[in-house]
């Protein structure tokens, strides 16, 4: 299974970024092979509009099944859901710790966004 974690850096020791759409990086972990890939999200960090939607599209192209993040707004949540990607909010600590929390069942997929949309985006 491929899991994408919002991150402030590019490895398992990086802190989880609390924001989905404007996360600095996505660290993609393949739980079957152990492969790790860092995907830059620089185009959305300072985007005026649509950061969550664009980040969601990026994630969907990576074959990810689950996203672990601190917070996810409604536009990003809908984009990910439309791609069949589950979202787990409330992730904290390092990327590696968040993945372990998910694997242990302590981070479960949610059925709704937990952050408000940015002004003018809905």
N, C-alpha and C positions, 0 to 999 in steps of 0.2 A: 504494500500500500504506500502511495506517495502522500506525504503530509507536508504542507507549506506552513511555515511559522513566520509571522512578522518579526523582523529583527532589526536591531540597531547596528549590527555588524554582519559578518559573512560566515560565521562558524557556530558550532554547537555551544560554545561558551559565551556567545554574544547575548546581551539582554534582549528579552522579548520587547518589541516595539508595541506600545499600547494602542496604536492606531493602525487600522488595516490599509485604507486607501493611501495614506501618506507615510507609510512605513519606509524606512531607508532601504531595506533589503527584504527579500523573502528567502529563507533558507529552506530548501526542499530536501526532505529526508525520505529515502526509500527504506521502509522498515524490513523489506525482504532481503535486499542486497547490502544494506548499510551505506549505500552511496549518498553523498551529500553534495548539493549544488546550490550556490548562492546566485540569486537573481536580483540585479539592481532595479530599483524602482524610482530612480532619480527623476524621471520624467513626470512623476506625480507628486513628489515631495512638496513642491511649491505651485502646483497647478491651480489655476483660478477656479476651474469648474471640472466636474467629472472625474476626480481622482479615484474615487471608489469604484466607479464603473470601469474605468480603464485598467485599474489594478486587478479587478475581477476578471476581465478579459485576458490579461496576461497570465493569471493563475490558471484559467481554464485551458489555455494552450499548452500548459506543462503536464497535463495528465494527472493533476492533483485530485485526490478524492476528499481530503479534509484540510481545512484551514484552522490553525490555532492562532488566536490573537487576543489582545486585551479588549478591544471594542470594535464593533462593526456597525456602520450606518445602514439605513434602509435601502439606499440605491445599490450599494455594494452587496448587501445581503441578497437582494433580488437577483442581481447579476450572477452571483455564485450559485444560488438555488436553481436558476434556469439552466445552468451547466451541470446540475446534479452534484454539486460540491457541498458537503456538510460544513457548517461553521461552528466552532467551539470558541466562546468568548470567556474572558476572565483569566486568560493565560498570563502568568507572571514568571519572574526568575529568568533563567537562561533558556535558550532554545532547547538545549538538551533536556533540561528539567521539565519543560513544557511537554516535550515528546513523551517522556517517561510518565508524566501525569496522565496524558491521554491513554497511553498503553495500559496503565493501571486502572483505567475507568473513572478517574477523578476529574477529568475534563470531558464533558459530554456535549454532543451537538445540541444546539439550541434551535428553537422554531421561530425566533424573531430577532430583529436587530436590537442592539442595546445602546445605540448612540443616536442622537438627533442628526438629521441631515444638515448640511451646511446651508446657510442662507442663500436663497435663490436657486437651489438645485432641485427642488421638488415641484 
